[in-house]
Amino acid sequence: MKNEMKFTLGRHSEILTPDVPGIDVLFDCLRRGATIKASQSAGEPIAAGGVRPQWLMCETSGSSGQPKVIRRKPDTWNKSFAIASDRFSISSDDTYATLGALGHSLTLYATVEALSLGADICSLTNLGPQRQVRAVQSFGVSILYATPTQLSLLLKGAALAQISALPHVRHIFSGGGKLSSRVKDALHRLFPAAHVHEIFGASETSFITMSDENTPPGSVGRLYPGVQLRIATTDNASAGELWVASPYLFDGYEAGDHPDTQWDGAYLSIGEMGYMDGNGYLFLSGRKNRMVTVADTNVFPEEVERCVMQLDAAQQCAVVTAPDKKRGNRLICFVQSIDESLTPAVVHRHCQMIVGQHSVPKDIRIVDKIPMLAAGKPDLQLLREIVAADG
C-alpha cells in the first residue's frame, strides 16, 4: 500500500522532456519525499523544501488580487490520483502532456499524477502551438491536461500544422475556466476518440465537480467522487454560497489570506455562489467578492462573461465594474476578438436575450488581446486600472 503521507514515484515513468525548467527538481523532491514549492512568479517554477513531513505549496491564480501560497498534504492529491486511475483506466501505458508552466497548479497536478501512476510525461510549455501539437502527435499522447486558453491555441496550432485528427488521445482534462461550445466542438473534431472533461475547483479545494458529455449547457458538472456539497441560501434565493467537504481540501495558507475563505467544521467555502438542479448538476453564479448591485439588483460579472462566450467570434471575455452615481455600479465588458463582425452592438443584443436587464453591459470594448495572468485567467486588476485611467 502506498504511503499517502508523501508522494510516490511509479516504477515505469519516463520524463520525455527532461530539459523543461523545474522538472528535475520536482523529480528529486518526489524521490526524496521533500516538500515541493511551486511558483508562477518566482524565477524557478519548482524549489525543494524540507522533509518529514512532505508538503506541497503552490500559488493561487491571483485572479482576485495578489497570489496566495497554499499548503496541502500529499494525500489530498494521492486520493484523486487513485480515482483517476480507476475511473479513467489510466495506467503506466499512458503518456501525459501538459501545455503550461510547471509552477501552475494544474500543470503540476497533472505531472505529479503521471509520475505517481507510472505513466510517461511530456511538458510542452516552451513550445509554440504548432510544435506543441506535433509533439502531442509524435509522443503518442493519450492524456492531456490544459486550460481553455491553452487548448484554444493548440487548436490554432493544429490548423497551421495541417493536422486534422489525433485519435490516440483518450482523455482531455480542462481546468481554470469554462470551455466555449466552439472550442469544445473543435476539440472533438481534432481528438475524435477523446472524452473532454471540464474540472471545476480551486487551488484551495482541488476537485469539486467534473463535467462529461451529458452535462447540460451552463453547468460545471456533477460532484467529483468523495465530494460533499452544502449550499447556503438566504431569503428564498435559488443560488447560495457553496460549502465543500472532501478529502482533497488544502491545509491552509502558507502566505497571504483571503476573507472569503472560511471553515465551518469539515466544510470549506471560498466564496463561490451557485445552485444544483434536480439531476445533481451544479451551476455557478459567480464569486461573492465579484458580485455588485446595479439598480438594487445583484449582478455577477461571471454570468455576463459566460453569456458573451456563447458567441463564436468571442475568444475571451472579462467583465469588471466601476462605481456609478445613478445605478450603484456599471459593467465594463472586454471582449477579445479578431472578427470584425463582432461589434459592441452584437454583444449588447446577445446579452439582452440571455441575461437580466441589469446584467446587460452598456460599456462594451472589443480588443485584440485581453491581458492574462500566468495561470491563464484574465488580469482583472489590470483591467480595473485601465478603466480607472479612462475616468
C-alpha positions in Angstrom: 0.0 0.0 0.0 1.3 3.5 -0.9 2.2 5.9 1.9 -0.4 8.6 1.5 1.6 11.0 3.7 4.1 11.5 0.8 4.1 11.4 -3.0 5.4 8.3 -4.7 7.0 7.6 -8.0 5.7 5.0 -10.4 8.2 2.4 -11.4 7.8 2.8 -15.2 7.5 6.6 -15.6 9.7 8.4 -18.1 10.1 12.1 -18.4 10.1 12.7 -22.2 11.1 16.4 -22.0 13.9 16.4 -19.4 15.1 20.0 -20.2 11.9 21.7 -19.1 12.6 24.1 -16.2 11.8 22.6 -12.8 11.2 19.1 -13.9 14.5 17.8 -12.5 13.9 19.5 -9.1 10.3 18.1 -9.0 11.5 14.6 -9.7 14.1 14.8 -7.0 11.5 16.1 -4.5 9.3 13.1 -5.3 12.2 10.7 -5.0 13.3 12.0 -1.6 9.9 12.9 -0.2 10.9 16.6 0.1 8.5 19.5 0.2 7.6 20.9 -3.2 7.4 24.6 -3.6 5.8 25.7 -6.8 5.6 29.3 -8.1 4.2 31.2 -11.0 6.0 34.4 -10.1 9.5 33.3 -9.0 12.5 32.8 -11.2 12.3 29.0 -10.9 8.9 27.2 -11.1 9.9 24.5 -8.6 12.1 24.6 -5.4 12.8 22.0 -2.8 11.9 22.3 0.9 12.4 20.1 3.9 11.3 16.5 4.5 9.3 14.9 7.2 6.6 15.9 6.7 6.4 16.4 3.0 4.2 19.3 1.9 3.0 20.7 -1.4 3.0 24.5 -1.6 1.7 26.4 -4.7 0.3 29.8 -5.6 -3.3 30.6 -6.3 -4.1 32.1 -9.7 -4.2 35.7 -8.4 -7.3 36.5 -10.4 -8.8 38.4 -7.5 -5.6 40.1 -6.3 -2.2 39.2 -5.1 -1.5 35.4 -5.4 -1.5 33.5 -2.1 0.5 30.4 -1.3 -1.5 27.4 -0.3 -0.2 24.4 1.7 -1.6 20.9 1.2 -0.7 17.4 2.3 0.3 14.8 -0.3 -2.7 12.6 0.5 -5.1 15.3 -0.8 -3.8 14.7 -4.3 -2.9 11.0 -3.9 -6.5 10.1 -3.3 -7.6 11.8 -6.5 -4.8 10.0 -8.4 -6.3 6.7 -7.3 -9.7 7.8 -8.5 -8.4 8.9 -11.9 -6.6 5.6 -12.3 -9.8 3.6 -11.6 -12.4 5.9 -13.2 -10.5 6.6 -16.5 -8.4 3.4 -16.7 -5.1 5.3 -16.6 -2.0 3.1 -16.3 1.7 3.0 -17.0 0.8 2.5 -20.7 -0.4 6.1 -20.9 1.5 9.2 -21.9 0.6 12.6 -20.4 1.1 16.0 -21.9 0.8 19.4 -20.3 0.9 22.8 -22.0 1.6 25.2 -19.2 4.5 26.1 -16.9 5.2 23.6 -14.1 4.6 26.3 -11.4 0.9 26.4 -12.4 -1.1 24.1 -10.1 -3.0 22.3 -13.0 0.3 21.5 -14.8 1.9 20.5 -11.5 -1.1 18.3 -10.6 -1.0 16.5 -14.0 2.8 16.0 -13.8 2.7 14.5 -10.3 -0.3 12.3 -11.2 1.5 10.9 -14.2 4.7 10.2 -12.3 2.7 8.7 -9.4 0.7 6.3 -11.7 3.8 5.2 -13.6 2.8 7.0 -16.9 5.2 8.9 -19.1 5.0 12.7 -19.1 6.0 15.4 -21.6 5.8 19.1 -20.7 5.3 21.3 -23.8 5.4 24.7 -22.1 8.4 26.0 -24.0 6.9 25.2 -27.5 4.7 27.3 -29.7 1.2 25.9 -30.6 2.4 24.2 -33.9 5.3 22.5 -32.2 3.0 21.5 -29.3 0.5 19.7 -31.5 3.3 18.0 -33.4 4.8 16.8 -30.1 1.4 15.5 -29.0 1.4 13.5 -32.2 4.9 12.3 -32.1 4.9 11.3 -28.4 1.6 9.4 -28.8 0.0 11.4 -26.0 -3.1 9.8 -24.6 -3.9 12.1 -21.6 -3.9 15.9 -22.0 -4.2 18.5 -19.2 -4.6 22.2 -20.2 -6.5 25.4 -19.6 -9.2 26.6 -22.1 -6.8 29.3 -23.4 -4.0 26.7 -24.0 -6.5 24.4 -25.8 -7.6 27.2 -28.0 -4.1 28.0 -29.0 -3.4 24.2 -29.6 -6.4 24.1 -32.0 -4.9 27.0 -33.9 -1.5 25.2 -34.0 -3.2 22.1 -35.4 -4.8 24.1 -38.2 -1.5 25.8 -39.1 0.3 22.4 -38.9 -2.4 20.9 -41.1 -3.1 18.2 -38.5 -6.7 17.2 -38.7 -7.0 14.4 -36.2 -5.1 12.9 -33.2 -7.0 9.7 -32.5 -4.6 8.4 -29.8 -5.7 11.0 -27.2 -8.2 9.3 -24.8 -8.9 12.0 -22.2 -8.6 15.8 -22.1 -8.9 17.5 -18.7 -9.5 21.2 -18.9 -9.4 23.4 -15.8 -9.1 27.1 -14.9 -12.1 28.3 -16.8 -15.1 27.3 -19.0 -14.7 25.9 -22.5 -16.8 27.6 -25.1 -19.0 25.4 -27.2 -17.0 26.4 -30.2 -13.7 25.2 -28.7 -15.3 22.1 -27.3 -16.7 21.2 -30.8 -13.3 21.8 -32.3 -11.6 19.6 -29.7 -13.9 16.7 -30.6 -13.0 17.1 -34.2 -9.3 17.1 -33.6 -9.4 14.4 -30.9 -12.2 12.1 -32.2 -11.6 9.4 -29.6 -11.2 11.7 -26.6 -13.5 12.3 -23.7 -13.4 16.0 -22.8 -13.7 16.7 -19.0 -14.1 20.1 -17.5 -12.8 20.5 -14.0 -14.3 22.9 -11.5 -12.4 23.6 -8.4 -9.8 25.9 -6.9 -6.3 25.8 -5.5 -7.8 25.5 -2.0 -10.4 22.8 -2.8 -8.9 20.9 -5.7 -11.7 19.0 -7.5 -15.3 19.9 -6.8 -17.1 18.9 -9.9 -16.3 17.4 -13.3 -18.4 17.6 -16.5 -18.9 14.9 -19.1 -20.8 14.6 -22.4 -24.2 14.6 -20.7 -23.6 17.8 -18.7 -26.2 20.4 -19.7 -25.1 23.8 -21.1 -24.1 26.2 -18.4 -23.3 23.6 -15.8 -19.9 22.7 -14.4 -20.9 19.0 -13.9 -21.6 16.7 -11.1 -19.8 16.3 -7.8 -16.4 14.6 -8.1 -16.2 11.3 -6.1 -15.8 11.9 -2.4 -17.0 15.5 -2.5 -19.9 16.7 -0.4 -21.6 20.0 -1.0 -23.8 22.2 1.1 -25.5 25.2 -0.5 -26.3 28.0 2.0 -29.2 30.0 0.5 -30.9 33.0 2.1 -34.3 34.8 1.5 -35.6 32.0 -0.7 -32.9 32.6 -3.3 -32.2 29.8 -5.7 -28.4 30.3 -5.5 -26.4 30.2 -2.4 -22.8 30.0 -1.1 -21.1 26.7 -1.8 -19.6 24.9 1.2 -17.4 21.9 0.3 -16.2 18.9 2.3 -13.9 16.4 0.7 -10.6 14.5 1.1 -8.9 17.0 -1.3 -9.1 20.2 0.7 -6.0 22.2 1.4 -4.4 22.6 4.9 -4.2 26.4 5.0 -2.4 29.4 3.6 1.4 29.4 3.9 1.4 33.1 2.8 -1.4 35.5 2.4 -5.0 35.1 3.2 -8.5 35.7 1.8 -11.6 37.0 3.7 -13.9 34.7 1.6 -12.0 31.6 2.6 -13.9 30.3 5.6 -14.2 27.0 7.5 -17.3 25.6 9.2 -16.2 22.3 10.7 -15.2 20.0 7.8 -16.7 22.3 5.2 -14.8 25.0 3.3 -16.1 28.0 1.4 -14.1 30.1 -1.0 -16.9 32.5 -1.7 -18.4 30.7 -4.8 -22.1 31.1 -5.3 -24.3 28.7 -7.3 -27.2 26.2 -7.3 -27.8 22.5 -8.1 -30.6 21.2 -10.3 -32.7 18.1 -9.7 -30.2 15.8 -11.6 -27.3 16.8 -9.4 -25.7 19.2 -11.9 -24.0 22.3 -10.4 -24.5 25.7 -11.9 -22.3 28.6 -10.9 -23.5 32.2 -10.4 -20.1 33.7 -9.5 -17.7 34.7 -6.8 -19.3 36.5 -3.8 -16.5 39.1 -3.9 -17.2 40.0 -7.5 -21.0 40.4 -7.1 -22.2 44.0 -7.3 -25.6 45.8 -7.2 -26.9 47.5 -10.3 -30.1 49.5 -9.7 -30.6 47.5 -6.4 -30.2 44.2 -8.3 -27.4 41.7 -7.5 -25.3 41.1 -10.6 -22.5 38.5 -11.1 -19.9 39.6 -13.8 -19.2 35.9 -14.4 -22.8 35.5 -15.7 -22.1 38.1 -18.3 -18.8 36.5 -19.3 -20.4 33.1 -19.8 -23.1 34.8 -21.9 -20.6 36.6 -24.2 -18.5 33.4 -24.6 -21.5 31.8 -26.3 -20.7 33.9 -29.3 -18.5 32.0 -31.7 -16.4 35.1 -32.5 -15.6 35.8 -28.9 -12.2 34.4 -28.0 -12.1 35.7 -24.4 -14.2 37.9 -22.2 -13.7 39.7 -18.9 -16.1 42.0 -17.1 -15.1 44.5 -14.4 -17.2 47.0 -12.6 -16.9 50.7 -11.6 -19.0 52.9 -9.3 -21.9 54.7 -10.9 -23.8 57.5 -9.3 -27.2 56.6 -10.7 -27.2 52.8 -10.7 -24.6 52.0 -7.9 -22.3 50.2 -10.3 -21.7 49.8 -14.0 -20.3 46.9 -16.0 -17.4 47.2 -18.4 -17.2 44.3 -20.7 -13.9 43.5 -22.5 -14.2 41.1 -25.4 -11.2 39.6 -27.3 -11.9 39.0 -31.0 -10.3 39.4 -34.4 -13.6 39.0 -36.2 -14.8 42.4 -37.5 -18.4 41.2 -37.5 -18.4 41.1 -33.7 -19.3 44.6 -32.6 -20.4 46.1 -29.3 -24.0 46.2 -30.7 -23.9 42.5 -31.5 -22.7 41.7 -28.0 -25.3 44.0 -26.4 -28.1 42.4 -28.4 -26.9 38.9 -27.4 -26.8 39.8 -23.7 -30.2 41.3 -23.9 -31.6 38.0 -25.0 -29.8 35.9 -22.3 -29.3 37.8 -19.1 -31.4 40.1 -17.0 -31.7 43.8 -18.0 -29.4 44.9 -15.1 -26.7 42.5 -16.2 -26.5 43.9 -19.8 -23.3 45.9 -20.1 -23.5 49.3 -21.7 -19.8 49.8 -22.0 -18.5 47.0 -24.3 -15.0 47.1 -25.6 -13.7 44.8 -28.4 -10.0 44.4 -28.1 -7.3 42.4 -29.9 -5.9 41.0 -26.6 -7.1 40.8 -23.0 -4.2 40.8 -20.5 -3.8 37.4 -18.9 -2.3 36.1 -15.7 0.3 33.4 -15.7 -2.5 31.0 -14.6 -4.3 31.6 -17.9 -7.1 33.8 -16.4 -7.9 37.4 -17.3 -6.0 40.0 -15.3 -9.0 41.7 -13.7 -6.9 44.0 -11.6 -5.1 45.4 -14.6 -8.4 45.8 -16.4 -9.8 47.8 -13.5 -6.8 50.1 -13.6 -7.4 50.6 -17.3 -11.0 51.6 -16.6 -10.0 53.9 -13.8 -7.4 55.6 -16.0 -10.1 56.2 -18.6 -12.1 58.2 -16.0 
